[in-house]
Amino acid sequence: MDSGLLVLRLVVGILIAGHGVQKVSFRLGGNGLAGGTEEFRRDGFRGGRLTALVAGGSQIGAGLFLAAGLLTPLAAMAAMGVMTVAGTVKWHKGLWVQNDGYEYPLVLVTVAAVLALTGAGRWSLDRLLGAASWPLWTSLAAIVVGPASGLVTRAVLGHAPAAAPVADGR
């Protein structure tokens, strides 16, 4: 079980962190901070560079902490939050990834929830620091607060829909 958790944490954590690196730099195929900012604007967010920096930083931090198995419930909560936001961007396209749907963000939210519940396993920094077993309430709180924070972020930073033009009757 511990080796499975290690592989899962490493793969998912590194992928989430890499996604964040793409948001804020030219590495891993990213378009730099300006490109990340423009991506958020196209996806219906306001906030400019700060939004891209916070999102990218959250993905990098959550991913690296998950990969290391450090503060696993908190790392999972952050990962669930940013990937829930990604899911809201893709929601209108349906589930499946071939249509640019929310399938992949949903898988990452689910894996993060599982890691919050199972813990990071024996080969983790949590275990090394004596925090291998988190109370159940911590995991459950992470599973609720993570996605909820993503939904709140989308609601707060999302653009208001444009008003329809008013016909003047001429």
C-alpha positions as MATLAB code, in Angstrom:
seq = 'MDSGLLVLRLVVGILIAGHGVQKVSFRLGGNGLAGGTEEFRRDGFRGGRLTALVAGGSQIGAGLFLAAGLLTPLAAMAAMGVMTVAGTVKWHKGLWVQNDGYEYPLVLVTVAAVLALTGAGRWSLDRLLGAASWPLWTSLAAIVVGPASGLVTRAVLGHAPAAAPVADGR';
ca = [
       0.000    0.000    0.000;
       2.768    2.452    0.876;
       4.509    2.013   -2.467;
       1.197    2.633   -4.265;
       0.622    5.829   -2.291;
       4.163    6.957   -3.084;
       3.686    6.459   -6.827;
       0.280    8.137   -6.740;
       1.591   11.130   -4.768;
       4.644   11.570   -6.972;
       2.806   11.399  -10.290;
      -0.195   13.512   -9.304;
       1.814   15.976   -7.236;
       4.371   16.583   -9.966;
       1.648   16.980  -12.609;
      -0.223   19.542  -10.497;
       3.001   21.425   -9.738;
       3.979   21.336  -13.413;
       0.610   22.790  -14.355;
       1.331   25.680  -11.985;
       4.799   26.203  -13.463;
       3.170   26.559  -16.888;
       0.923   29.332  -15.529;
       3.787   31.534  -14.373;
       6.766   30.728  -16.606;
       7.904   29.607  -20.028;
       8.976   26.240  -18.627;
       7.171   22.999  -19.467;
       5.489   24.622  -22.454;
       4.091   27.574  -20.505;
       3.504   30.997  -22.001;
       5.002   33.005  -19.159;
       3.134   35.036  -16.572;
       1.616   37.233  -19.292;
       0.307   34.099  -21.034;
      -1.065   32.725  -17.761;
      -2.777   36.043  -17.086;
      -4.329   36.042  -20.562;
      -5.491   32.442  -20.102;
      -7.375   33.421  -16.952;
      -8.969   36.371  -18.731;
     -10.083   34.116  -21.619;
     -11.508   31.694  -19.068;
     -13.651   34.443  -17.552;
     -11.599   35.613  -14.580;
     -10.678   39.081  -13.469;
      -7.661   39.921  -11.351;
      -4.842   39.964  -13.885;
      -1.328   38.952  -12.921;
      -2.160   38.442   -9.264;
      -4.768   35.819  -10.162;
      -2.260   33.948  -12.347;
       0.461   34.186   -9.674;
      -1.779   32.941   -6.867;
      -3.223   30.128   -8.984;
       0.191   29.061  -10.279;
       1.761   29.320   -6.834;
      -1.076   27.315   -5.301;
      -0.675   24.580   -7.890;
       3.100   24.479   -7.446;
       2.876   24.411   -3.662;
       0.018   21.914   -3.452;
       1.671   19.638   -5.997;
       5.085   19.656   -4.338;
       3.600   19.117   -0.884;
       1.494   16.219   -2.174;
       4.514   14.679   -3.913;
       6.540   14.945   -0.709;
       3.673   13.769    1.497;
       3.965   16.908    3.609;
       0.921   18.277    5.437;
      -1.078   15.982    3.215;
      -4.633   17.065    4.157;
      -3.745   20.731    3.625;
      -1.918   20.004    0.368;
      -4.890   17.938   -0.810;
      -7.253   20.755    0.154;
      -5.260   23.266   -1.921;
      -5.061   20.849   -4.857;
      -8.816   20.245   -4.702;
      -9.416   23.989   -4.630;
      -7.370   24.848   -7.720;
      -8.585   21.830   -9.654;
     -12.202   22.637   -8.790;
     -11.635   26.052  -10.358;
     -10.257   24.292  -13.449;
     -13.352   22.096  -13.499;
     -15.637   25.141  -13.458;
     -13.850   26.492  -16.524;
     -14.498   23.264  -18.419;
     -17.936   22.443  -16.973;
     -19.956   23.778  -19.907;
     -18.037   21.479  -22.287;
     -19.255   18.329  -20.566;
     -17.371   15.540  -18.818;
     -15.059   14.050  -21.399;
     -11.561   15.383  -22.027;
     -11.731   14.878  -25.817;
     -14.254   17.744  -25.796;
     -12.025   19.752  -23.381;
     -14.349   18.704  -20.571;
     -13.784   18.501  -16.832;
     -12.802   14.814  -16.677;
      -9.128   15.462  -15.833;
      -9.734   18.084  -13.108;
     -12.339   15.741  -11.589;
      -9.814   12.886  -11.480;
      -7.264   15.139   -9.745;
      -9.849   16.373   -7.206;
     -10.775   12.747   -6.493;
      -7.162   11.628   -6.089;
      -6.472   14.544   -3.737;
      -9.544   13.585   -1.685;
      -8.347    9.987   -1.494;
      -4.899   11.128   -0.327;
      -6.516   13.338    2.315;
      -8.400   10.291    3.595;
      -5.632    7.686    3.367;
      -2.701    9.852    4.338;
       0.602    9.952    2.527;
       1.868    6.543    3.628;
       5.108    5.344    5.150;
       7.439    6.992    2.631;
       6.468   10.585    3.276;
       7.606   13.667    5.116;
       4.447   13.476    7.228;
       5.621   10.112    8.549;
       9.182   11.364    9.043;
       7.863   14.312   11.069;
       5.556   12.112   13.149;
       2.300   13.207   11.503;
       1.554   10.086    9.473;
      -1.947    9.788   10.899;
      -4.217   12.815   10.703;
      -7.530   12.945   12.575;
     -10.505   12.050   10.373;
     -12.057   15.493   10.906;
      -8.972   17.074    9.290;
      -9.414   14.977    6.160;
     -13.156   15.581    6.000;
     -12.659   19.326    6.452;
     -10.098   19.327    3.625;
     -12.513   17.473    1.341;
     -15.239   20.049    1.996;
     -13.160   23.237    2.189;
     -10.988   22.479   -0.873;
     -13.748   22.279   -3.497;
     -15.822   24.932   -1.686;
     -12.896   27.362   -1.844;
     -12.587   26.689   -5.576;
     -16.278   27.463   -6.099;
     -16.011   30.637   -4.017;
     -12.922   31.690   -5.969;
     -14.772   31.224   -9.247;
     -17.754   33.206   -7.947;
     -15.613   36.070   -6.637;
     -13.158   36.341   -9.527;
     -15.489   35.460  -12.387;
     -16.536   38.241  -14.727;
     -20.104   39.433  -14.475;
     -22.014   38.490  -17.605;
     -22.153   41.280  -20.148;
     -25.428   43.154  -20.213;
     -27.549   42.602  -23.316;
     -27.847   45.648  -25.573;
     -31.011   47.593  -25.022;
     -33.175   48.178  -28.103;
     -34.218   51.784  -28.386;
     -37.167   51.080  -30.658;
     -35.862   52.977  -33.724;
];
